[in-house]
Amino acid sequence: MEKFGFIISELGKRGVVVLMHRPTRWGYVVDAVIPSAKIVILKMPDLTKQVKVAMSQFRDLINRLESDGYQVVVIPKNRMNQEQIKAFCDRIAVEPALAAA
């Protein structure tokens, strides 16, 4: 299973409802969203082709999501072991609680 799948699985174990491949009102499709916490999880785009276009579109998507009140979390491109995946999920699970306080 790929890193993204492990992250979604770990969040599911924690009882977090994650919706996959959801379209936005601007025509983009996000990798995952946690609607209860207004968190969007994105994979880093493939930058092997058309770097400027890919980064521009990625930045535009993030800006639009943040302007709508979503917190955007980007999965790092580098490899992650199980402990790093759990720490990444801990950060997602903790941040909404802090924001609500």
Secondary structure in CASP SS format (residue, H / E / C, confidence):
PFRMAT SS
TARGET T0000
AUTHOR 0000-0000-0000
METHOD secondary structure of the structure
MODEL  1
M C 1.00
E C 1.00
K H 1.00
F H 1.00
G H 1.00
F H 1.00
I H 1.00
I H 1.00
S H 1.00
E H 1.00
L H 1.00
G H 1.00
K H 1.00
R C 1.00
G C 1.00
V C 1.00
V C 1.00
V C 1.00
L E 1.00
M E 1.00
H E 1.00
R E 1.00
P E 1.00
T C 1.00
R C 1.00
W C 1.00
G C 1.00
Y C 1.00
V E 1.00
V E 1.00
D E 1.00
A E 1.00
V E 1.00
I E 1.00
P C 1.00
S C 1.00
A C 1.00
K C 1.00
I E 1.00
V E 1.00
I E 1.00
L E 1.00
K E 1.00
M C 1.00
P C 1.00
D C 1.00
L C 1.00
T C 1.00
K C 1.00
Q C 1.00
V H 1.00
K H 1.00
V H 1.00
A H 1.00
M H 1.00
S H 1.00
Q H 1.00
F H 1.00
R H 1.00
D H 1.00
L H 1.00
I H 1.00
N H 1.00
R H 1.00
L H 1.00
E H 1.00
S H 1.00
D C 1.00
G C 1.00
Y C 1.00
Q E 1.00
V E 1.00
V E 1.00
V E 1.00
I E 1.00
P C 1.00
K C 1.00
N C 1.00
R C 1.00
M C 1.00
N C 1.00
Q H 1.00
E H 1.00
Q H 1.00
I H 1.00
K H 1.00
A H 1.00
F H 1.00
C H 1.00
D H 1.00
R H 1.00
I H 1.00
A H 1.00
V H 1.00
E H 1.00
P H 1.00
A H 1.00
L H 1.00
A H 1.00
A H 1.00
A C 1.00
END
